Amino acid sequence: MWGRVLTDGQELPHSRVAIADGRIESVTATGRPEPRDLRFEDGWIAPGLIDVQVNGAGGADLTSAEDPAAALAHVARTLAARGVTSFCPTIVSTPLASITRSLAAYGPRTIQGGAESLGLHVEGPFIDPEHRGVHALEHLRSASREEIDIWLEAGSPAIVTLAPEQPGGLEAIEQLADSGTVVSLGHSGADAAIAQAAIDRGARMATHLFNAMPPLHHRRPGLVGALLASNRAVLGLIADGMHVDSLVIDLVVRRCGADRVALVSDALAAAGTAPGHSVLGDQTVVSDGRVVRRLDGTIAGCAVLLDECLRNVRMWLPDLPPATLIKMATQTPARLLGQTRKGRVAAGCDADLVVLDPNFNVRLTIVGGACGPD
């Protein structure tokens, strides 16, 4: 394939991207494509999008699925049609048996015709009841070494979201980080001191920064202030236009840079479907086509997917270089997860690619060298 390339925070001139056996064989700058090349005169060839927080899509909810394998495949194919080539299936707070089942069902795997699973994101249940958002109160509990040992035996999570100030929180961070799991801080009322202690213990991410945590205050910086100030934490941001104001997105991106911001969708089953009712775990939620809420009005998640979040940021920050924008949905989450062959268009990397038009609409998705669904 031939066209302009976005990778490593740079825009390369028209280049030929050669693919063989599911990997990128070479990237060669050339003003003239070969006759057999797929040609893209405008727009860009970019790494496939990576979404580390996906609760569901296309009508399938991952927390409550009766057939997890079928639900995972359906979500993966829905995502691939929208430029996402790998993702972390995500579940909300739920009983232990449901978590161990999900760890086994949603571990790392390739899915024919769909985005690749990079492993489970367990959001909760070790979170603050006062900042639980849509998480069911009856499923919340204190972290314990014994429960985490059971998790790790079933299959190591890719990411765990927890509140460090809750009983056992700091100890859980050390245990999970030592196992290779990315610990993300969220659904938390932690003050700045506890948040900084959590980062020192090994936490490396913020789950949907600003949402389900106290607001930033100039005398009480709290969790938000500690995360913004730390160069060690990647900041998950939902750019759907509802969860976080566009001006705040602008401030965070300009202050922290693309190396520290990971755009996420926080997509629910409603994403990619018409507005209406759906489920999240054992709760009924309703979508207006953009944001999903519980019946009492509590925000539950997002009804748009990561490609739309990218287009939003492109509209809000028109002077942001395209290569900087795409980095926040590709290389930054890949680096967070230790995925050294993903998030870049370079020789030796997985052939996970998306072709975007000048407005960042998805023209083509390639997963492991194979074209994704239409």
N, C-alpha and C positions, 0 to 999 in steps of 0.2 A: 504494500500500500504506500501511497505517496501523498504528502501534504505538509503543511506547517505543523510543528510538533511543540507541545507544551510539556516540559519536564524539568525537575530540579529547580523550579522557580524561574525558569528561562523560557523564552520563545525561540525555538530554532527555526532557521529558514526552511524552505521546502526540502524535505528529506524523504528518502526511501527507507521504510521500516520493513525489514525482512523477517519472516516468522517461519520457524521450523520446529516440529515436535512440541508444540505448546509453549515455546519460549521465543523471545525476541532474539534473532540471530545477529542482527546488525542494524544500526541507524546511520545512514550515510547521507550527508548533505549533497543534494544534486538538484539542479534546476530543471532536469529533464527526467520524467518517469520512464520506466520500461514499459513496453506494450502490454504486458500482462498485469501491471499494477492496477489496483483500485485507486482512482485519482480523486483527490479532494482539493479543488483549486482554492476554495475559501473555507473559513472555519479552521478547525484544528483537529489533529490526532493527539489524544491525551491519555494518561493512565486511566484505567477503569475506576469508577468511583467506589469508595470504601465507606460504608455506613456502620458505625459501631453501636448503634442503638435502634433496633428495629423490632418492635413488639408484634408486628403482623403487617399484612398488606393484601390487597385483592380480595378481602372478605375473610381471610384466615387469621385467627388469633393464636399465637404460639403458646400462651400460658395455659389456655383451656382446651387445646386441641385433643380430641379423642383419638385421632390418628396422627401422631406427631410427624411421622415420616412424610405423609401426604401433605400436611400443613406446611412443613419446611420446604418441600419441593414447589408448592404453589407460591409461597412467598418469594422464593429464590427466582422463579421465572417471572413473576411480576416485577421484581427489582431489575432483572437483567434487561427487560424491555425499556427500562428508564435509565440505562447507563451505569447501574451499580453492578460491579463484577465480584465483589466479596462483601460480607457483612457479618455482624455478630447478632444472631438470633437472641432476643431479649425477653425475659419473663419478669413480671412484677411479683411482689411478695406473695408467697404461697406456702402451703405446708411442706415439711421436709421431704415427704415421699414424692411430691410433685417436682421438687427441685432435683432430686436424684434421677428421676425419670427423664427430666429435660436435659440434664448433663449428659446422659447416655444418648439421647435422641438428637441433640443439637450440637454435638461436638464437631470438630473440624472435619469437613468432607466436601468433595465435589458433587455437584448435582447437574445431571445432564440437562442442557438447555437453560440453566439458571446460574445465578450468582453463587459463588463458593461460600460455604459456612466457615468462619474462622474461629468458631467456638462460642459458647454461651456467655451472654452478659446477664448476670443475676442481679437485678435491681431490687434491693431489699433482701431479706426481711429485717436486717439489722439497722433500722432507720428510726428517726425521731417521730413519735406519734403526732407531735404538734406540727410537723412539716411533712406529713405523709402524702399530701395531695390526694390522689385517687386510690392509693394503696389501702386495702381493707385492714382496719384496725386489728381484727381478730387474728390476722396472720403475722403481725409484727412480734418480734421477740429479741431478747438479748443475744449477742454473739457468744458462742462458746467454742472452745477448742474441739470438743467432742463432735459437735455438729459439722464443723468445717472439715474434720478428719473424714467424716462420712461423705461429704461432698467430694473431697479429693480422691477418695477411693472409687467413686462413681465416674469421675472424669474431671480433670481440672477445668474450672471456668476460665474463660479468656479475661473477663472483667467482672468485678463485684462492686456494686455501689453500696456504700454504708455511711452511717453517721458516726464520726469518731468519738463524739462525746457520750454516746450511749454505753451502758455497761459492756465491757469486753471489747469495745471498739478498737482501741489502740493495739491491744494484743492480737486481735483478728487481722489488723493491717499487716503486722509483722509476719504472722503465720501464712497469710495468703501471698504476700510479696515474696517470701522465701520460697514458695512453691512455683513462682513464675507468673502468678495472676496479677493483672493490672488492677490496683485498688483505686476506685474513683470515689470522691467525696460528694455526697448529695443527700437530699431529703434530710437536712441537718440544720440544727440551730447552734452549731459550734461557734465559740468565740475565736478571735484571731490566734490566741495562744494555743488552744487545742488544735486548731487547724494547722498551725505551724508544726506542732508536735507530730501530727498525723503525717505531714509531708516528710518530716525527719525520719519517721518510722517506715516510710516506703510508699505512701500514697502518691500517685503520679497523674491523676486526672480529676477533673470536675465534671459531674453529671449535670447536664443542662444548666449551666451557670446562670445565676439569678433566680431561677425557678425552684420553688420548694426550699428556700433558704432565706434568712432575713436580708433585707436590702442593705446595701452599702451605706454606712453612716460615717461622717468625717471624724467623729470621736469614738465610734465603736465600729471599726472596720470589719470585724467578724470574719466569717468564712469567705465571703466574696472578696474582701480586701486582702486576706492572706493568700488566696489563690491568684489574684491579679498580680500581687507583688512577687510571688515566687517564680523563678525561672525554671523550676523543676516540674511544674504542673501543666499538662495540656488541658485546654479549656473547651469542653463540649458546648456548642452553641446551637440552638434551634433557630433557624432563619426563616420561619414561616410567616413573619409579619405580625404574629399575635403573641407568641411567648416572650419575645424580647423586642423592644422598639428598635427601629432601624438606626436611630442615632446612637444607641448604646452599642449595637453591632459595630458601627463605624468606630466608636471610641476604643472598643476592645481590640479590634483588628489593627488599628493604627498604633495602639500602645504596646500590644504584645507581639504582633507580627504573625505571619502565616505559620511559622515553626511551632507556635504555641496554641493555635486555634484549630480545632477539629469540628467542622460543620457536621451536624447529625440531623436526622429527620425526626427521631422519636415517633416513627410511624406506627399507627395502630392498624387493626384489621380494615378500618374504613378507608385507608389510603388506597387510592386507585379505584375507588368505587363511587357510586352516586351518593349524595347526602342521605342520611337516614340513621336508623338504629343498628348497632352491632354490639359485640361483647368485648370485654377486656377481663380476662380471668373469669370470675363468677359474677361480674357486674355488667349491667346494661349501660351503654354509652350512646351518645348521639352526635353525629357529624353534621356540620353545615357546609362541608366541602373543603374546609381549610383547617379548622380546629375541632377537636373532639372533646366533649364534655360529659361528665356524669349528669344524671337527670337533675341533680340539685345545682348544676352550674359549675361545679369544680372542673377545672381544666384537666383532661386526662391524657392528652397527647395530640398528635398531629395527623391530619388527613392528607398531607402532601408528602411527596417523596424527595429524595436528596437533590435530584436534578432541578426541581422547582426552587428549592432553597438556594442553590447556586445562582439561578437566574435572578432571584430576589437580591442577593448580595451584589451581583453585577449591576443591577438597576440602582441600588442605594449608594454604591461606591463606584461611580462610573470611571474614575481615574485610577482605580486599582488595576494593575496589569493582569491580563488573563492568566498568565502563568502563576502569579501569586494567589489568585482566587482558586485555581484548580488544585493548588498544593494543599489547601485546607481540607479538601475532600479526597485526597489521594495519599501523598507522601507523608503528611503529618500523622494521620491515623495508622498508616502502615508502620511507621517508625515506632509509634506508641506500642504497637502489638508485637514488635520485633519481627515484622514481616519484611525481610531484606530483599525479597524478589518481587515485591509488589509496590505500587505507588509511583513507579518511574517508567519512562520509555527509554530503555537502555539495554545493550547487549547482555544476555544472561538472565534478564528479568522475565517473569511470567508474561505471556502474551495476553494480558488482560487490558483491553483498550476500549476507549470510547471515542467516536467521531462526533464532534460538535459543530453546529453551524455558527455563523457569527453572533447569533443571539443566545448561544449556549443551549439550543434545542438538540436533543440526541438524534443523530442520524443512523448510527450503527453501534452495536455493542459486540465486542469480541471477548470471550471468556476462555482462557487456556488455548487460544488459537482458533477457536470455533465461534462462528457467529451465533449470537444469542437470538431469542425469539423476536419476531417482528413487533 
